[in-house]
């Protein structure tokens, strides 16, 4: 029987963070310091977790970080994941979210290993603005090369994610619309969430879905297109059919009611919501010698208690117990 929570939501999407290291220090994510200890498990441990979860009904796996391409052996790990079979005897859908800096050289090997799609985090199309956001000089050209290499390799649709912050990069909305059309990628804007290390989030910083649609429509008219209920993004095409825009709006238009996702952190904790105030130590059970059957029972019980929704912006909101980089993007 597929994983289901107490609200009747089927759980079929798994995100696995394979590192919380990153070669970027984006201003809305990292504090800019490098003194933290990093947590990573052997790939065999992640593979065992994935195998058990696929056996419980997971059909989609997304590898995240930190920056997953910093892990040596990631191509082989993708190859092993692609050997798994879902409850309907199909290969799981395998995707990756990356900052794209190291992507150009490994896009084709990843595709050959079984990766289906890639999402590149990229918060400006202006090289100078990009450098200020990432605090890494000369990174823009590497990321652009990674985006283009992914398209050539067939990791499509290539998605480019942009987190918008008011007063910082909201002037990039229309340039990203042009980028989507010129580079034949899907650009997705993400409302800023309270998950950064500096804890500076306020509602006023959020550039909302309605504002993004309004400003993009001043460039070219948009037409909303159908999306699956469990999809995080509202989807739009430009009226002439060239270029797709997505908007992930967890603050202004929450989609918790149809959430199908769970997460494994880089240190092996199971999280049922991005904004959970606790997590569940799956790896500790493995370390103690728990059987696959016991691990499955544990997962089923944890998922059954998945939170109904987040409470961003509400009185008494309690931030997540971890910041985004230590959860997995």
Residue pairs with C-beta under 8 A, 6 or more apart in sequence:
1 57
2 10
2 11
2 12
2 56
2 57
2 87
3 10
3 11
3 12
3 53
3 56
3 57
3 58
3 262
3 299
3 300
3 303
4 10
4 11
4 303
4 304
5 11
5 272
5 303
5 304
5 305
5 306
6 304
6 305
6 306
7 306
7 308
9 257
9 258
9 259
9 260
9 306
10 57
10 260
11 57
11 58
11 260
11 261
11 262
11 303
11 306
12 57
12 58
12 59
12 60
12 230
12 260
13 58
13 59
13 60
13 62
13 230
13 260
13 261
13 262
14 50
14 53
14 58
14 60
14 61
14 62
14 261
14 262
14 263
14 264
15 61
15 62
15 63
15 64
15 261
15 262
15 263
15 264
15 328
16 46
16 49
16 50
16 61
16 62
16 63
16 64
16 263
16 264
16 328
17 63
17 64
17 65
17 66
17 68
17 263
17 264
17 265
17 266
17 327
17 328
17 329
18 40
18 43
18 46
18 63
18 64
18 65
18 66
18 68
18 71
18 74
18 77
18 266
19 38
19 40
19 65
19 66
19 67
19 68
19 70
19 71
19 266
20 38
20 39
20 40
20 65
20 66
20 265
20 266
20 325
20 326
20 328
21 38
21 40
21 65
21 66
21 67
21 70
22 29
22 30
22 65
22 66
22 67
22 70
22 99
22 325
23 67
23 70
23 99
23 101
23 102
23 136
24 30
24 67
24 99
24 101
24 134
24 135
24 136
24 139
25 32
25 34
25 134
25 135
25 136
26 123
26 133
26 134
26 135
27 132
27 133
27 135
27 168
28 123
28 133
28 163
28 165
28 168
28 192
28 196
29 195
29 196
29 197
29 323
29 324
29 325
30 197
30 325
31 197
31 198
32 135
38 66
38 266
39 265
39 266
39 267
39 326
40 71
40 266
40 267
41 266
41 267
41 268
41 283
43 71
43 73
43 76
43 77
43 80
45 268
45 283
45 286
46 77
46 264
47 77
47 80
47 81
48 286
48 292
49 264
49 268
49 282
49 283
49 286
49 295
50 58
50 61
50 81
50 84
51 84
52 292
52 295
52 296
52 299
53 262
53 299
54 61
54 84
54 85
54 86
54 87
54 92
55 87
55 296
56 296
56 299
56 300
57 86
57 87
58 86
58 92
59 86
59 90
59 92
59 93
60 92
60 93
60 94
60 95
61 81
61 92
61 93
61 94
61 95
62 94
62 95
62 96
62 97
63 74
63 77
63 78
63 94
63 95
63 96
63 97
64 96
64 97
64 328
64 329
65 97
65 98
65 266
65 325
65 328
65 329
66 266
66 325
66 328
67 98
67 99
67 101
67 102
68 74
68 96
68 97
68 98
69 98
69 101
69 102
69 103
69 106
70 102
71 77
74 106
74 110
75 106
75 109
75 110
75 113
76 113
78 94
78 96
78 110
78 113
78 114
78 115
79 113
79 114
81 92
81 94
81 114
82 91
82 92
82 94
82 113
82 114
82 115
84 91
84 92
85 91
86 92
91 114
93 116
93 117
94 114
94 115
94 116
95 115
95 116
95 117
95 118
95 119
96 110
96 115
96 117
96 118
96 119
97 118
97 119
97 120
97 121
97 161
97 329
98 118
98 119
98 120
98 121
98 146
99 120
99 121
99 122
99 134
99 143
100 120
100 121
100 122
100 142
100 143
100 146
100 147
101 136
101 139
101 142
101 143
101 146
102 142
102 146
103 118
103 120
103 143
103 145
103 146
103 147
103 149
103 150
104 142
104 145
104 146
104 148
104 149
105 149
107 118
107 146
107 149
107 150
107 152
107 153
107 155
108 149
108 152
108 153
110 118
110 153
110 155
111 153
111 154
111 155
115 155
116 155
117 155
117 156
117 157
117 158
117 159
118 150
118 155
118 158
118 159
119 158
119 159
119 160
119 161
119 188
120 143
120 146
120 147
120 150
120 158
120 159
120 160
120 161
121 160
121 161
121 162
121 163
121 329
122 130
122 143
122 147
122 160
122 161
122 162
123 130
123 133
123 134
123 162
123 163
123 169
123 172
124 130
124 133
124 140
124 162
124 169
124 172
125 172
125 175
125 176
125 178
125 179
126 172
126 175
127 138
127 140
127 141
129 169
129 172
130 139
130 140
130 143
131 137
131 138
131 139
131 140
133 168
133 169
147 158
147 160
147 183
147 185
148 183
150 156
150 158
151 158
151 183
151 184
151 185
157 185
157 186
157 244
158 185
158 186
159 185
159 186
159 187
159 188
159 246
160 176
160 179
160 180
160 183
160 185
160 186
160 187
160 188
161 188
161 190
161 248
162 169
162 172
162 176
162 187
162 188
162 189
162 190
163 189
163 190
163 192
164 170
164 172
164 173
164 189
164 190
164 191
164 192
164 207
164 212
165 192
165 205
165 207
166 204
166 205
166 206
166 207
167 205
170 207
170 211
170 215
173 189
173 207
173 212
173 215
173 216
174 215
174 216
174 218
174 219
176 187
176 189
177 187
177 216
177 219
177 220
177 238
177 243
177 245
178 219
179 185
179 187
180 186
180 187
180 243
180 244
180 245
181 238
181 242
181 243
184 243
186 244
186 245
186 246
187 243
187 244
187 245
187 246
188 233
188 245
188 246
188 247
188 248
189 207
189 212
189 245
189 246
189 247
189 248
190 247
190 248
191 206
191 207
191 208
191 209
191 247
191 248
191 249
191 250
191 251
191 252
192 201
192 205
192 206
192 207
192 251
193 201
193 250
193 251
193 274
193 312
193 324
194 201
194 312
194 317
194 319
194 320
195 201
195 274
195 319
195 320
195 323
195 324
195 327
196 323
196 324
197 323
197 325
199 319
203 251
203 313
206 251
206 252
208 249
208 251
208 252
209 234
209 247
209 249
209 252
209 253
210 252
212 247
213 222
213 236
213 247
216 222
216 236
216 245
220 238
220 239
220 240
221 238
221 239
222 236
222 237
222 238
222 239
222 245
223 236
223 237
223 238
223 239
224 234
224 235
224 236
225 235
225 236
225 237
225 244
226 235
227 233
227 234
227 235
229 258
230 258
230 259
230 260
231 255
232 248
232 250
232 255
233 246
233 247
233 248
234 246
234 247
234 248
234 249
234 253
235 244
235 245
235 246
236 244
236 245
236 246
236 247
237 243
237 244
237 245
238 244
238 245
249 255
250 310
250 312
251 312
251 313
254 309
254 310
254 312
256 307
256 308
256 309
256 310
257 309
259 273
259 306
262 270
262 271
262 272
262 303
262 306
263 270
263 271
263 272
263 274
263 327
263 328
264 270
264 271
264 282
264 328
265 271
265 279
265 322
265 326
265 327
265 328
266 326
266 328
267 283
268 281
268 282
268 283
268 284
268 286
269 279
269 280
269 281
269 282
269 283
270 279
270 280
270 281
270 282
270 299
270 302
271 279
271 280
271 327
272 280
272 302
272 303
272 305
272 306
272 307
273 306
273 307
273 310
274 310
274 320
274 324
274 327
275 307
275 310
275 311
275 312
275 319
275 320
276 307
276 320
276 321
277 318
277 320
277 321
278 321
279 321
279 322
280 298
280 302
282 295
282 298
282 299
285 294
285 295
285 298
286 295
290 298
311 317
311 318
320 327
